[in-house]
């Protein structure tokens, strides 16, 4: 029976989902016994104290949030397998549970661009890897589309200072931004900072400011006013893969030589981004109709019937604003919805196709492979823990 110390933030949904993956692996390949060590141990007894406790307990491995200092080498020298969750910066000498942060930033950019936004901003930290790289991915994709990104670097205040509930540099920045604007926050906590600051200053969400977070922490997203849209992450699979790597390190005595990369899966839309940033009433109506009826085998002709324009006129205006022909926009959205159902349900490909009003499951599977580079089953196996 392996003994594993977990030194992570047990209050965050992201960490909870990591733990789901870890415990799933342990049930299949264990049993393992866990010590849930509160993060304040890192501050009070330090790495040396944690190491001493681990040795007294006979710990085989540790998954933890560590500061990037040389003391981590003491754990390595003691022969205890260790994997770090990169809550600050990645380590060079031990495996990291990290993320495809540039990919998440690009996903946010694509999401806003499809909604017709032409003004963008990012809110986060430059001195933390997961925020910095999400900002880079977001800005690179936005700039490649011909637009600029306004940035605001949040300086961390004391947790007791709920500064975003009162006039602050954040509220001043939000008031100074051109409207309407799409803002990506580096995570859901910072996304809620924006919604609270907007409420205090009378900025309307999503009419003037659309806000998108990362992590899809349902407690934070639903607590936000209005509810916060967010990018979901495949953290459970990350936890499962981390446990598998830790198991290999313990059993072989060989230090891990690769990182675990947690991928973004899809944008979960809530009220904070539920708008299409265009002054063209016909295009806004068309976009709304497409999103409301995507599960009904929607055809272009049905969209055209919703507005008093010829198909050619609508197609021209639609492409100018969204960058896509109507059929391609429907196709992309259908693949997004299909992907979401693959990851969030246990339905078969045939059942998902029927649920989306499609009669030919082989056709949607073929289209899915064209976009994702693999079959729906291969995609599910890749991104669902333990598959």
N, C-alpha and C positions, 0 to 999 in steps of 0.2 A: 504494500500500500504506500503510495507516494504522498509526501507531505508538502503542500504548496502554500506559500504566503501570498496574499493578495493585498497589495498596498495601493489602492486606487480610491477614487471618489465614488462611494456607493450611492450617493444621492442623485447622480446624473443618469439620465436615460441611456446615454452612450455607454457608460461603464456597465450599467445593468445588462445591456444587450451583449456586451463583451462577455460578461459573466455567464449569460445563458449559453453562449457557445462553448465556453470553457467547461461548464458543468455537463453539457451534452457530451462532449468528448470524454470526460472522466467517467460518465455512466457507461459509455460504450467500451472503454479501454481500461478502466480503473479496476477497483475503486480508488479514488483519491480522497484525502482529507484536507480541508482548507482551514487556514487561519485568516480571517478577515481583519486586517490590521488597519485601524483608522489613520488617515493621513497626518493627523497631528503628531503621530510618532516620529514622522520624518523631521518635524520641527523641534520636538522636545528631546528625543534621545539620539537623533541623528543616525547616519549610516552605521556607525560603529555599534550603537546600541541595538539597532535592528539586526545587525550581523550576530551580535552576542546572543540575542534572543533566538535567532534562527538556528544557531549552533546548539544551544541548549535544548531546543525542541526537536532537533534532528531534521530540519527542513531540507527537502531535496531541490526545491526551486522557488523562485520569486517572480511574480509579475507585478510591476510597480511603476509609479510615477516618481521619478528621481530628478534631482537637479543635475545639471551637466557639470559635475566636478570630478576630480580624480578619486574621490573616496569610493566610487563604485567599484574600483579595481580591487578593493579589499574583499568584496563579496566574491569576485571572480577568483581571486587567489585562494579563497577558502573552499573552492570546488563546488560552490552552489550555482546551479544553472539560473540565469537571470535574463528576463526580457523586459525592456522598458517601454512604457507608453509615452510617446513623445509629447508631453504636455507643454514643453518649452521649446527644446531643440532636439534633433536626432543625435543619438550616440554613434560614435564611429567604431567602438570596440565591442559592442553587444548588439543583439538584434533589437529592432524597434517595432512596436505596433504603431504604424504611421498611417497616412492616408494619401489618396490620389487627390491632393488638394488643388492642383492646377486644373484637374478634370472637373472638380466641383465648381470652381470659379467659371470655367467655360460653360458648364451646364446652366448656371444662373444667367450668364450673358445671353445664351441662346433662348432661354425661356423669356426673358424680357424683350429681346429683339423680335421674337414671334408675336409679341403683344403690341408691337408697333411703337415702342418707346424710342426716343432719339436723345434723351438726356439721362445720364447715369451717374451713380455715386457708389463709393464703397466705404464702409465704416468698420474699423478694426484696429489691430495692433501690428506695428512693423517689427517688433522685437520677439514675436512668437511665430514659429515656423508654420503652423497650420493656418494662421491668419494671413501671414505675409504671402504664402504661396497661393491661397485662394484669391487674394487681391491680384496677384500677377496673372493668374489664369483668367480672371474676370476682365482685367484691363486689356490683356492681349487680344482676347476675342472681340471686345468692344471696339478697340482701335482698328482691328482688321476689318470691321464693318464701317469704318469711317467716322467714328464718334470719339469723344473724349470722356474721361471719368474724373469726377470730383472726388477727392479723398479727405477723410477726417481720421486722424490717428487718435484713438482713445488712450488717454493716460490713466492707468489704473488708480482708482481712489480706494480708500479703506472701505471694506465691505459695509461698514456702518454708515457711510456717507452716501445716502441715496440721492446723489446729486442730480440724476436725470429726472427727478420729480419736481425740480424747481428750475428757474432760469439759469442757464449754464452756457458754456461754449458750444455744447452740442445743440441746444435749442437755437442759439444764434446762427450756427452753421446751417441748420435745417431751414431757418427762415431766409437765409441768403441764397439758397439754391434756386435755380430756375425750375419752374413747374409746368407740366407734370414731370416727375422724375422717378426713376426706378433705382432703389437702393438695395445693394446686397450687404448684409451684415455678416461678419465673420462667423458668428454662431447665433443660436437662438437667444441666448442671454442678452447679447448686444442688440439683437433685433427687437427685443422687448424694451430696451433702453430707448430705441427710436420711437416705438409706438407710444411710450409714456411721455417722452419729450414733445411729440407731436400733439398729444392730447392737451398738455399743459399750455402749449402755445397756439392752439386753435388751428393747427394744420390738419386738413382732412385726409384720412387714409381710407381707401386707396386713390381717391379722386386727384389729390395733389401729390402725394408721396405713396408709392407702392413699395412694400418692404418684404424682403425675403431673407430668412435665416438659414442656418445649417444645423443638422443633427436630428431634426424632427422630434424634439423632446416634447411629447404631447402635453405634459403638465404646463410647461412654459408657453407653448404655442396657444393653448386654450385659455390660459390665464391672461394672455395679452389681450388688449382691447384696441382694435378688433383682433380676432384670432389670427395668428401669424402663420403665413405660408413658410415652408421649409424644405430643404433638400434632405431626403432620407439617405442614410448610410447603411451599408451592409455590415454593421458592427458584429452581429451574432456570428456570421461566418468568420469574421476577423478573430473573434474569441476562440472559435473552434480550431482554426488554423494555428493560432498561437499556442493552444494547448498541445496540439500535435507536434509542433516544433519543440516545445519545452520537453515533451516526453522523449523525443529523439535525443535531445541534448543530455538529459538525465541518464538515459539507458546506454548511450554510446560514450559519454564522457567527453564529447567533442562540442566545442562552442558553436553556436548557431552562426551561419554565414549568410543569411538573407533576412530581409525585413518582411513583416506581415503588412500588406497594404490594404486598407479598408476602402472600398470603392463607393462612390455615390451611386444610388440606384435610380431615383426619380424625384421630381419636384411634387410635393404634396401641397395642392393649392387650397388655401383658406381665404378668408375675407381680405387680408392685407394686400393681396395682389389680384383680386377678382375684378379686373378692369382691363379694358383695351385702350391704349393711349393713342387715340386718333380723334381728330375733330370731324372726320368723315362719318356722318351718322349711318350711311349705308354699309360701310365696312365694319363699323362697330356692331351693327345689327347682324351682319353676316357672321362675324366671329363668334358672337354670343350664340347664335343658332347652331353653328358647327359644334361648339363645345357642349351644348345642351343635348345634342342629338347624335353624338359620335358613336353611341352604342346601338344605333338603329340602322346600320349598313347605309350610311348617308351617301348620297350621290350629289355631284355638282349641280345638276338640274334643280334639285330641291332647294339648294342655297340660293340659286338665281331667282327662284319664285318668291323669295322673301322680300325682295326689293324691286322698285319700279325702274330697273335698268336692264338694258340688253345684256346678254351673256358677255359679249365682247367688251362692253363698257365696264361691267363689274370686274371682269378678269383683269383689265388694265389697271383699274384703281386698286384692286386687291393686291396685285403684284407690286405696285409702287410703294404701298404702305408696309406690307409684310415681307416682301422679298421672295414670295413663293406664289406659284399658280394655285388656284383653289384646290385642284385635285391633289397637288403635292402637299399642301397644308393638311388636308384631310388624311392623307396617307401617313404623314409623320405623326399626327395626333393619334391615329388608330394604333400605330406601332407602340407609341408611348403607353396608351391604355392597356394594350395587350401585354406589354412588358410588366406593368404594374400588377396585373392580375396573375401573371406567372409567379411573381415574387411574393405576393401577399395571400394567395389562395393555394389550395391543393387540387384545384380543378384541372382536368386534362385539357390538352390543346383543343380537342373537339368541344368540350364543355365551355371553354372560354370563347371559342368562336360563336357558339350558339348564344351565349350570354351577351355578345356584342352584336347580335342580329345578323351574323354571317353564316351562310349555308355551306361554304366550302372551306373546311378547316385546312385542307392541303394547300390552298392558295395563300391563306394568311401565314402559314408556316413557311412557305416559299418566300414570301415578301419579307418576313421576319429575318430569314437567313441572309437575304440580300443586304439588309441594313446592319445586322449585328455580326455577321460572319460566322454564325453557327446556328444549329437548330434550336427551337424553343426548349426542348428537353435538355440539350447540352448547356444552354444558358441558365436554366433553373439549377442544374447540377453544379454549375460553376459558382453561383451566387447564393445558394441556400446552404446553410451550415449542415455538414454531415452528409450531403448528397454525393 
